[in-house]
């Protein structure tokens, strides 16, 4: 997104009163985007704009949402050879439950109520 604040404002505008708006962004703390991708020569994706959980929550609150909650999830890269998928799914299940490790997950998901 070029302007996440504007996008959150649009989400607020179209949400029904009492409705929820859910959005996710790439996690600023994830080593996948800052270390692993460059190490393997993977060019940044156009949507690799990274934010912290607090930044995402602030976008939502500034747009007018209440009861804003964030979580970090998903360690499995999308471009993963098929045979490795079960291993990474297990890593997801374990790491998403470990507080320190969870901070390194790839995605910050945020939900707010209008």
Residue pairs with C-beta under 8 A, 6 or more apart in sequence:
1 7
1 47
1 49
4 25
4 49
4 51
4 56
4 59
5 59
5 62
5 63
7 23
7 59
8 21
8 23
8 59
8 60
8 62
8 63
8 65
9 63
9 64
11 21
11 23
11 63
12 21
12 63
12 64
12 65
12 114
15 21
15 114
16 114
17 114
18 113
18 114
19 113
19 114
20 111
20 112
20 113
20 114
21 60
21 65
21 111
21 112
21 113
21 114
22 109
22 110
22 111
23 56
23 60
23 109
23 110
24 107
24 108
24 109
24 110
25 49
25 50
25 51
25 56
25 107
25 108
25 110
26 33
26 47
26 48
26 49
26 50
26 51
26 106
26 107
26 108
27 33
27 50
27 51
27 52
27 53
27 72
27 104
27 105
27 106
27 107
27 108
28 50
28 51
28 52
28 55
28 108
29 52
29 103
29 104
30 50
30 104
30 105
30 106
31 104
32 75
32 77
32 106
33 44
33 48
33 50
33 106
34 50
36 42
36 77
37 43
37 44
37 48
42 79
51 59
51 108
52 108
53 70
53 71
53 72
53 108
53 110
54 70
56 70
56 108
56 110
57 68
57 69
57 70
57 110
59 110
60 68
60 110
60 112
61 68
61 112
63 112
64 114
65 112
65 113
65 114
66 112
66 113
66 114
67 112
67 113
68 110
68 111
68 112
69 110
69 111
69 112
70 108
70 109
70 110
71 108
71 109
72 96
72 102
72 103
72 104
72 105
72 107
72 108
72 109
73 92
73 96
73 102
73 105
73 106
73 107
73 109
74 92
74 96
74 105
74 106
74 107
75 88
75 91
75 92
75 95
75 96
75 104
75 105
75 106
76 85
76 88
76 89
76 91
76 92
76 106
77 88
77 106
80 88
94 101
95 101
95 102
95 104
95 105
96 102
96 105
